[in-house]
Every structure is written in C-alpha cells, then in structure tokens.
Amino acid sequence: MSDMETVEEFRARARAWIKGNLGPQQPWDLSQNCDSDEEELKAVARDRGLQRKFFDAGFGGICFPKEYGGQGLTHDHLRAFNEELAGYEYPSRFTVPTFTPCATVLLEFGTPEQKARHIPAILKGDEFWAQLLSEPGGGSDVAGITTRATRVNDERGDGWLINGAKVWTSRAWWHDWGLLLARTNWDVPKHTGMTVFILPLQQPGIEISRIERLSGETEACQEFFTDVFVPDSDRIGEIDSGWTVGTRWMYHERVGHNSPYVTRPAGLGHQASAEGPTVVRIARDGGADLEDPSVLELIGEHRALDIVTHELQRRIANAAASGYGNKDLSSIDRLFRGVAKVRQATIALDLAGHAASAWTEEEEGATGATGMNFLMRQVVCIGGGTTEISRNVVAERVLGMPREPSGDKNVPFKDVQRGPKRG
Ligand SMILES: Cc1cc2nc3c(=O)[nH]c(=O)nc-3n(C[C@H](O)[C@H](O)[C@H](O)COP(=O)(O)OP(=O)(O)OC[C@H]3O[C@@H](n4cnc5c(N)ncnc54)[C@H](O)[C@@H]3O)c2cc1C
C-alpha cells in the first residue's frame, strides 16, 4: 500500500502553513508589471525568496519528482494546494516559463546530470528560465529558425558556437538561464535539422536589448548571440532532434498555468473579488444602468466567458494529468482563451463608457485598467503561439483535417527560399 499522504491530510497541512506564513495576494501577482526596473528587480528578489520559502516548507514543487527536490505528489495534491493558496501571495514569476515549459522540458528530455543540476535550483528559487524560440524572421514557423549552432572542439572542450538572434523573450534581461532552439543541420529538411540547448543568459556574447510596447512596457527582449560557446553536455536531446523536443516544449507552453507542475492560486484571472465580479464593478463605476437589459446581457456574456474558460481549462488539465485525450487538446483551450479575452476586453470598454481610460487600476478604480486592457487585447492572441496557429493545430491534429500545404517540407533547409524572391 502507498504511504503517500492523502489529499485531505495534505490540504490541511497546506492550509495551516499558508495561513501562518503567507501574506495576501498582491496586485503584481496578476499583471507582474512594475513601474520601474528597480521595482521589478525588487519583485524578482521577493519571488526568489518566496519560492525558497515554499521549498523549505516542502511545497516547492508538489508534482516534481522527489529525487530532484520535489514532493512527488499527484495533480490532486497540487490542485488542493492551489485552492488553499487562493487569495495569498505566491512567486508568480516562476510559473511560466520557468516551471513550464522550461523545467518540464528538462524533466522530459534532460540527462540525469542536467536535471540534478537545474531542477532543485529552480525549485529553491535560484534559477529563472526563459524560452528562446521566436526569431526576427518569424515566430509562427518555429521550424524555420536560422539561429545557428556549429560544432566545435577546441580548448574549451567539445561544444557548440551559437550565432543568431531571438526576439520577444519575456523579461530576458533578468533571467538566469535560457532554453534555446537552434539549427544544427542545413542539409536536411527544416524539421529534422534543429537541436535544443541550455545556456546562461547573462554572459559575454549575448547582447540583450529591450523592446518598448505601445503601452510603454519593456518586458519583451531581443537577444543577439555572437560565438557563444555551449558545452555539448548542455545539449537537450539528440543532435538534430530539436523538433521532437520542440513539439513537447510548445505543448507544455500551451498547457501553461494548467500544468501539473505550476503552483498558482486557483481562480486567479477568473476575476472576482469580495465586491463581486470585476465586470460588475466596471459597469457600476462606469455609471452603467444596472437595470438596463442590454447592460445585464453584456455582464452575463462576460461572466459566461469567464466560467467557460475556467471549466474548459479544468477539463483539459484533467485530461492532460490523466494521460488520456489528444495531447493537442491544449490548443482548444489556448484558442478559446484568446478569443474570450478579446471579447471580454471589448465588453468591459463598452460597460465602462466614458470612464474607461488608459491609466492604472490603482488610480482609477475598477474602470482604470479597462482602456489599457482594450488596447492590449491582442497580446493574449499572440503570446505562446497565435490563435491562428492554434486553429491550424486544432484542425489538423485534433480534428484530423488535411494539413496546410507547404512547399518547404522535403527540401534541404539551405535551399529553402527566405525573404522575397530576387531578380
Ligand atoms: C506577451 C508575449 C510574450 C512572448 N514571449 C515569448 C517568449 O518568452 N519567448 C519566445 O520565444 N517568444 C515569445 N513571444 C513571441 C510569440 O511566440 C510570437 O509573437 C508568436 O509565435 C507569433 O510570431 P510572430 O510575432 O513572429 O508572427 P508571425 O509568425 O510573423 O505571424 C504573423 C501573423 O501571421 C499569422 N500566421 C503565420 N503563419 C500562419 C499560418 N500558417 N496560418 C495562419 N496564420 C498564420 C500569425 O498568426 C500572425 O497573425 C511572445 C509574444 C508575446 C505577445
């Protein structure tokens, strides 16, 4: 018989620890945005400390294997912990992309040495990981990457030299390590000539620049790699098998916060507070007539989208945790989340009326973030792969419809035309 703690015993222990040791949830747990770099670095240090606190108390990586510092418990234990965590602070910066997809890819494809070196360090709050997939030439066609890894064997040992550029990497400027997809073979078709590597991000040869968004945020980064040496022992998976690793990487990315490896308060983002659902506060603060049937209809639609998003995520997370169901089901959740968030941002703007503004929620009450959320509504349809690509995945890999035609599938990558035709 298993000597694993029951979910209810675990829940009681978790509840007592959470109540006794954690403060209330903070506004930045949802948005992660800070007013200055200085504040952001403070928040990063705070998250490192909080993650360490979770680890020391035995709650650092509930579903991670015991041999790598986790608790080796089930998804049901994690769910119980996340439910108890609702309303409390947590190390939000560790969830995505550090725990998933980076740590999950390491768990799935890393060597025992790589896992022993990095998984405990991640769980102790010592390492933040970024994902280096998208390139200036395009992010949707992941297999079209041109960042190059060239084999070398010199005084530094057996390894690879990385040259090229990655872009849109979230907050790379303070991250410790990166998971990188690079081209290692130009003589074979594009899906068969890539390899995954891990590397420290803050090192000579990697120049990180920041990109300013319409909102003024500078979380997105671009990295330029010039002759960066990576030992062969920091290769993930077989040489040229980067697509095998990469498809699982993108799967874990789509599962995102629903992953059994992510500790995060239940219901976060499923916006409600003691004063009721956020959408009702927006309507009230915006001066909408709460007796007007058309206002009630919009509020109802907003709430229905919230509830469907939540339930869909729950069902897909259950399917993923149980190992049943098509592994590409996560694309349905990713697609729905994008479409629903865009519609909700539009409804909120309508309800807030003239009170909608592009200032922060702290300054303007519930309606404060409405204008900015509306302006930024497409972001959720792009990050983690676009909703268009999700539609393709659902069509081809869930519904079994014919694959999109592609002219470069069986052509050596060096012969694939990139950029406009000349002459
Ligand atoms: C908030 C945020 C965070 C991000 N974080 C990271 C990160 O940490 N690391 C990282 O590597 N990347 C990150 N990205 C980048 C993201 O993965 C890419 O922006 C995304 O994959 C799209 O790539 P692209 O912007 O190059 O657009 P493109 O690939 O150039 O696509 C342009 C448009 O064409 C559409 N399109 C392209 N191909 C097809 C097709 N076959 N069928 C139908 N439509 C198609 C796309 O859907 C899109 O609308 C982030 C993006 C955002 C917004």
PDBQT file of the ligand as one rigid body, heavy atoms in Angstrom, charges set to zero:
ROOT
HETATM    1  C1  LIG A 501       3.304  38.720 -24.467  1.00  0.00    +0.000 C 
HETATM    2  C2  LIG A 501       4.187  37.906 -25.353  1.00  0.00    +0.000 A 
HETATM    3  C3  LIG A 501       5.192  37.140 -24.794  1.00  0.00    +0.000 A 
HETATM    4  C4  LIG A 501       6.036  36.379 -25.604  1.00  0.00    +0.000 A 
HETATM    5  N1  LIG A 501       7.047  35.682 -25.017  1.00  0.00    +0.000 NA
HETATM    6  C5  LIG A 501       7.897  34.969 -25.788  1.00  0.00    +0.000 A 
HETATM    7  C6  LIG A 501       8.995  34.277 -25.184  1.00  0.00    +0.000 A 
HETATM    8  O1  LIG A 501       9.216  34.371 -23.962  1.00  0.00    +0.000 OA
HETATM    9  N2  LIG A 501       9.829  33.570 -25.990  1.00  0.00    +0.000 N 
HETATM   10  C7  LIG A 501       9.623  33.473 -27.337  1.00  0.00    +0.000 A 
HETATM   11  O2  LIG A 501      10.393  32.779 -27.998  1.00  0.00    +0.000 OA
HETATM   12  N3  LIG A 501       8.604  34.141 -27.946  1.00  0.00    +0.000 NA
HETATM   13  C8  LIG A 501       7.741  34.877 -27.200  1.00  0.00    +0.000 A 
HETATM   14  N4  LIG A 501       6.706  35.570 -27.789  1.00  0.00    +0.000 N 
HETATM   15  C9  LIG A 501       6.599  35.565 -29.238  1.00  0.00    +0.000 C 
HETATM   16  C10 LIG A 501       5.409  34.774 -29.786  1.00  0.00    +0.000 C 
HETATM   17  O3  LIG A 501       5.590  33.391 -29.582  1.00  0.00    +0.000 OA
HETATM   18  C11 LIG A 501       5.302  35.137 -31.267  1.00  0.00    +0.000 C 
HETATM   19  O4  LIG A 501       4.982  36.515 -31.350  1.00  0.00    +0.000 OA
HETATM   20  C12 LIG A 501       4.246  34.330 -31.973  1.00  0.00    +0.000 C 
HETATM   21  O5  LIG A 501       4.613  32.975 -32.048  1.00  0.00    +0.000 OA
HETATM   22  C13 LIG A 501       3.984  34.857 -33.395  1.00  0.00    +0.000 C 
HETATM   23  O6  LIG A 501       5.181  35.051 -34.080  1.00  0.00    +0.000 OA
HETATM   24  P1  LIG A 501       5.458  36.436 -34.839  1.00  0.00    +0.000 P 
HETATM   25  O7  LIG A 501       5.145  37.537 -33.904  1.00  0.00    +0.000 OA
HETATM   26  O8  LIG A 501       6.813  36.366 -35.416  1.00  0.00    +0.000 OA
HETATM   27  O9  LIG A 501       4.365  36.491 -36.003  1.00  0.00    +0.000 OA
HETATM   28  P2  LIG A 501       4.441  35.762 -37.397  1.00  0.00    +0.000 P 
HETATM   29  O10 LIG A 501       4.842  34.342 -37.207  1.00  0.00    +0.000 OA
HETATM   30  O11 LIG A 501       5.234  36.584 -38.335  1.00  0.00    +0.000 OA
HETATM   31  O12 LIG A 501       2.920  35.773 -37.821  1.00  0.00    +0.000 OA
HETATM   32  C14 LIG A 501       2.268  36.981 -38.268  1.00  0.00    +0.000 C 
HETATM   33  C15 LIG A 501       0.786  36.700 -38.432  1.00  0.00    +0.000 C 
HETATM   34  O13 LIG A 501       0.589  35.671 -39.434  1.00  0.00    +0.000 OA
HETATM   35  C16 LIG A 501      -0.172  34.597 -38.898  1.00  0.00    +0.000 C 
HETATM   36  N5  LIG A 501       0.305  33.329 -39.443  1.00  0.00    +0.000 N 
HETATM   37  C17 LIG A 501       1.591  32.924 -39.547  1.00  0.00    +0.000 A 
HETATM   38  N6  LIG A 501       1.642  31.678 -40.065  1.00  0.00    +0.000 NA
HETATM   39  C18 LIG A 501       0.355  31.283 -40.271  1.00  0.00    +0.000 A 
HETATM   40  C19 LIG A 501      -0.248  30.095 -40.786  1.00  0.00    +0.000 A 
HETATM   41  N7  LIG A 501       0.483  29.051 -41.185  1.00  0.00    +0.000 N 
HETATM   42  N8  LIG A 501      -1.608  30.032 -40.841  1.00  0.00    +0.000 NA
HETATM   43  C20 LIG A 501      -2.380  31.088 -40.426  1.00  0.00    +0.000 A 
HETATM   44  N9  LIG A 501      -1.853  32.254 -39.943  1.00  0.00    +0.000 NA
HETATM   45  C21 LIG A 501      -0.514  32.339 -39.874  1.00  0.00    +0.000 A 
HETATM   46  C22 LIG A 501       0.080  34.655 -37.401  1.00  0.00    +0.000 C 
HETATM   47  O14 LIG A 501      -0.954  34.022 -36.671  1.00  0.00    +0.000 OA
HETATM   48  C23 LIG A 501       0.138  36.152 -37.154  1.00  0.00    +0.000 C 
HETATM   49  O15 LIG A 501      -1.160  36.684 -37.044  1.00  0.00    +0.000 OA
HETATM   50  C24 LIG A 501       5.852  36.354 -27.010  1.00  0.00    +0.000 A 
HETATM   51  C25 LIG A 501       4.820  37.125 -27.593  1.00  0.00    +0.000 A 
HETATM   52  C26 LIG A 501       4.002  37.905 -26.773  1.00  0.00    +0.000 A 
HETATM   53  C27 LIG A 501       2.923  38.713 -27.410  1.00  0.00    +0.000 C 
ENDROOT
TORSDOF 0
